[in-house]
Amino acid sequence: MSDFYKMKLITNNPWHDMIITEYTNFKEDYKPRSAAVTYLMYSGMSHPGFQDYNDNGYAYFTEEMADSYANAFQVHQKPCKTAYIHKYWIRKLPYLWYLLLVAGPVDIYAHTYQFIFGERETFLEGGAFFIPYMASHFIMLSFSLLAPYVYKYIPLAYWSWYFKIIRINLIIHERVYRLTLRKLSLGYRILEFSLFVAAIWYTYRWFSGRV
């Protein structure tokens, strides 16, 4: 494992064993450009398996991976510098409250910035594919947030189906993400984005019976 993204999980824990296997295999099979997202997905999903609650019954993210989690968020949200926000609040708030009150709003802000300037501060860097990239991102996030319920309510024999869904979403996300990193001229980026928006608008009008 990279020292930058530490995955410190409990040994002989069925949930964590499955996460380590899936995380390692995905990295070896796909060598993801979006390695930060891969880490965020699997490390975040590991949280239910720790069952590390304080005296008030609130579960916090494990200290051993807090900095790695924050660093991964900053890489995912570049060029915005957000690691210091995540490092502070992930230790102050229960994990689910941290996601709702800090990680979620910061992620929306960062992706809004990326929508205009991209990860490399290039106007409309992703061209037409930034919108599908964001759709893929939030669909994948929705599935990952089901992890506590899968861990608590779904029998172990069916966990593999959940992890297959996560893997499929990661594959789709990775392929769309790579399309946002193409080197395109400014004119082509604007043209591609404009055509994509026009296609969405025409499709909406067609389905609403306005065409």
C-alpha positions in Angstrom: 0.0 0.0 0.0 1.2 3.5 -0.7 2.3 5.4 2.4 0.2 8.4 1.2 -3.0 6.3 1.4 -2.7 4.1 4.4 -5.3 1.4 4.8 -5.1 0.3 8.4 -7.9 -2.3 8.9 -8.7 -5.0 11.4 -7.3 -8.5 10.5 -9.6 -11.5 10.6 -12.6 -9.1 10.2 -14.8 -10.4 7.3 -15.9 -6.9 6.2 -12.3 -5.5 6.3 -10.8 -8.6 4.7 -13.2 -8.1 1.8 -12.4 -4.4 1.5 -8.6 -5.1 1.4 -9.1 -7.7 -1.2 -11.4 -5.6 -3.4 -9.2 -2.5 -3.0 -6.0 -4.3 -3.8 -7.4 -6.1 -6.8 -9.0 -3.0 -8.2 -5.7 -1.1 -8.1 -3.8 -4.0 -9.7 -6.4 -4.6 -12.4 -7.1 -1.0 -13.4 -4.2 1.1 -12.1 -6.8 3.9 -11.6 -5.9 7.5 -12.5 -8.5 8.4 -9.8 -6.6 6.6 -7.1 -7.8 9.1 -4.5 -11.4 8.2 -5.2 -10.7 4.5 -5.0 -9.1 5.0 -1.6 -11.9 7.3 -0.4 -14.5 4.7 -1.5 -13.0 1.7 0.2 -11.6 3.4 3.3 -15.0 5.1 3.9 -16.8 1.8 3.5 -14.5 0.3 6.1 -15.9 2.6 8.8 -18.8 0.3 9.9 -16.5 -2.6 10.6 -14.5 -0.7 13.3 -17.4 -0.2 15.7 -15.3 2.3 17.5 -17.7 4.4 19.5 -17.1 7.0 22.1 -18.9 7.3 25.4 -21.8 9.2 23.8 -22.4 6.4 21.3 -21.0 8.3 18.3 -18.6 6.6 15.9 -15.5 8.5 14.6 -13.3 7.7 11.7 -10.2 5.8 12.7 -7.2 8.0 13.6 -4.8 5.7 11.8 -6.3 6.6 8.4 -7.6 10.2 9.1 -4.7 12.0 7.4 -4.7 9.6 4.4 -8.4 10.2 4.0 -7.9 14.0 4.1 -5.0 13.9 1.7 -7.1 11.7 -0.7 -9.9 14.3 -0.5 -7.5 17.1 -1.4 -6.2 15.2 -4.4 -9.7 14.5 -5.5 -10.7 18.2 -5.1 -7.6 19.8 -6.6 -6.7 22.5 -7.3 -8.7 23.5 -4.1 -6.6 23.1 -1.0 -8.9 21.2 1.4 -6.8 18.7 3.3 -6.5 21.0 6.4 -10.3 21.2 6.6 -10.8 17.4 6.4 -7.9 16.7 8.9 -9.4 19.0 11.5 -13.1 18.1 11.2 -12.8 14.4 10.7 -11.4 14.3 14.2 -13.9 16.6 15.7 -17.2 15.2 14.4 -18.7 11.7 14.3 -18.0 10.3 10.9 -21.5 10.5 9.5 -21.9 14.1 10.7 -18.5 14.9 9.2 -19.7 13.6 5.8 -23.0 15.6 6.0 -21.7 18.9 7.5 -18.2 19.1 6.1 -17.1 16.6 3.4 -20.4 17.0 1.4 -20.5 20.8 1.2 -16.7 21.1 0.6 -17.0 18.5 -2.2 -19.8 20.4 -3.8 -17.8 23.6 -3.7 -14.7 21.9 -5.1 -16.6 20.3 -8.0 -18.3 23.5 -8.8 -14.9 25.1 -9.1 -13.7 22.2 -11.2 -16.7 22.5 -13.4 -15.5 25.8 -14.6 -11.7 25.6 -14.3 -11.0 21.9 -14.1 -8.3 20.1 -12.0 -5.5 21.9 -13.8 -7.2 25.3 -13.8 -8.0 25.1 -17.4 -11.4 26.6 -18.5 -13.9 23.8 -19.2 -11.1 21.3 -18.9 -13.4 18.2 -19.0 -15.3 19.3 -22.1 -18.6 17.5 -22.5 -17.6 14.7 -20.1 -17.5 16.6 -16.8 -21.3 16.3 -16.4 -21.3 12.5 -16.8 -18.2 12.4 -14.5 -20.2 14.2 -11.8 -23.2 12.0 -12.4 -21.1 8.9 -12.0 -19.4 10.4 -8.9 -22.6 11.0 -7.0 -24.2 7.7 -8.1 -21.1 5.9 -6.8 -21.2 8.0 -3.6 -24.8 7.0 -3.0 -24.0 3.3 -3.2 -21.0 3.8 -0.8 -23.2 5.4 1.8 -25.2 2.1 2.0 -22.2 0.4 3.5 -23.3 0.7 7.2 -26.7 -0.9 6.3 -25.1 -3.7 4.2 -22.7 -4.4 7.1 -25.5 -4.4 9.7 -28.5 -5.9 8.0 -27.3 -8.0 5.0 -25.9 -11.5 5.6 -22.2 -12.0 4.9 -23.0 -14.4 2.1 -24.5 -11.5 0.0 -21.8 -8.9 0.7 -20.0 -9.9 -2.5 -22.9 -8.6 -4.6 -22.6 -5.2 -2.9 -18.9 -5.1 -3.6 -19.5 -6.0 -7.3 -21.9 -3.0 -7.6 -19.1 -0.8 -6.0 -16.6 -2.2 -8.4 -18.8 -1.6 -11.5 -19.3 2.0 -10.4 -15.6 2.5 -9.9 -14.9 1.1 -13.4 -17.4 3.5 -15.0 -16.2 6.4 -12.9 -12.6 5.7 -13.9 -13.3 5.5 -17.6 -15.3 8.7 -17.6 -12.7 10.5 -15.5 -10.0 9.7 -18.0 -12.1 11.4 -20.7 -12.1 14.6 -18.6 -8.3 14.7 -18.7 -7.9 14.8 -22.4 -5.8 17.7 -23.8 -8.2 19.7 -25.9 -8.0 23.2 -27.5 -10.1 25.9 -25.8 -12.3 26.1 -28.9 -12.9 22.4 -29.0 -13.7 22.3 -25.2 -16.3 25.0 -25.6 -17.8 23.4 -28.7 -18.0 20.0 -27.2 -19.5 21.2 -24.0 -22.0 23.4 -25.8 -23.1 20.5 -28.0 -23.5 18.2 -25.0 -25.7 20.8 -23.1 -27.7 21.3 -26.3 -28.3 17.6 -26.6 -29.4 17.4 -23.0 -31.8 20.3 -23.5 -33.3 18.8 -26.7 -33.7 15.4 -25.0 -35.5 17.0 -22.0 -37.8 18.9 -24.4 -38.5 15.8 -26.4 -39.4 13.7 -23.3 -41.6 16.6 -22.0 -43.5 16.7 -25.3 -42.3 20.3 -26.2 -40.6 19.3 -29.5 
